[in-house]
Amino acid sequence: MLHLILFFIFAAVCIAAAINLLAQSHPINSALSLIVVMGSLAVLYLLLGAEFVAAIQIIVYAGAVMVLFVFVIMLLNAGTEEHTGKSFVAWFIGIPSVIALAALVVYSLLLHQGQTGNASVSSTSTIGSVQEIAKLLFGKFLLPFEVTSVLILIAIMGAVVLAKRGDN
Amino acid sequence: MVPLSYYLGLSAVLFCLGVLGFLIRRSIITIFMSIELMLNAVNLSFVAFGAYLHTLNGQVFVFFVMVVAAAEAAVGLAIIIAVFRTRETLNVDRVNLLKL
């Protein structure tokens, strides 16, 4: 019961902040809303028994990635966004189909609720969760793990090359 | 106990809000943040399915998604800085030439 109450509170915060992200016209307000979304998602991960994911959600996403966003917004002195010609396709075909897709997915999930059952895990299965993830990462998923380190290296070099001031 | 369908419904709603932001916003930074919102929505459904199936593979996959998202954010923001330097605008409607 407590799980359900916490889920509804943080799901409501999450959706409200996501709507605020779309409604705000200044990028810095959108960035702060996105941080709220990520924080409430971290609480939902804790409810699901995923402590490691909740921790790196806060540290990597809300900490590192969003600081990068806020830093770029301040560096470029990004002001209120100007409203130029609205795309006809986006407003009259894209948005109705997105809303229809969301309604269809939520409706079908609620319709077949009895077949999927409960997602909450018992507290005993989360003990040693980080240890088990480390065993998986450095055992079964060792090759993908090493490939992502190469990816990060390439991304660092690409970011430096792209952001470097040209000679002209 | 929270049903799995609630988590999946929340994930679908967040993903669709991200798509909506991608379509209606014109600032390149906000569009980029909408993409991050979509990635977060997918992460939530990975973790929910992992908890439902009693496996940790979902959480490992979330780890990889976060690594790719961090790399994407670094390169994407560098591209935004490069675009701003040459065009002096962040509005995607004004960025309509491949070469200046």
Interface residues (C-beta under 8 A of the other chain):
Chain A: H3 L4 F7 A11 C14 I15 A18 I19 L21 L22 P27 S30 A31 L34 V37 M38 L41 L44 Y45 L47 L48 G49 A50 F52 V53 I56 Q57 V60 Y61 A64 V65 L68 F69 V72 I73 L75 L76 A78 E81 E82 H83 T84 G85 K86 S87 A90 W91 G94 I95 V98 I99 L101 A102 V105 V106 L109 L110 H112 Q113 T116 G117 N118 A119 S120 V121 S125 S129 E132 I133 L136 L137 F141 P144 T148 L151 I152 I154 A155 I156 G158 A159 V160 L162 A163 R165
Chain B: M1 V2 P3 L4 S5 Y6 Y7 L8 G9 L10 A12 V13 L14 C16 L17 G18 V19 L20 G21 L23 I24 R25 R26 S27 I29 T30 F32 M33 S34 E36 L37 N40 N43 L44 V47 A48 G50 A51 Y52 H54 L56 N57 Q59 V60 V62 F63 F64 M66 V67 V68 A69 A70 A71 E72 A73 A74 V75 L77 A78 I79 I80 I81 A82 F84 R85 L90 N91 D93 R94
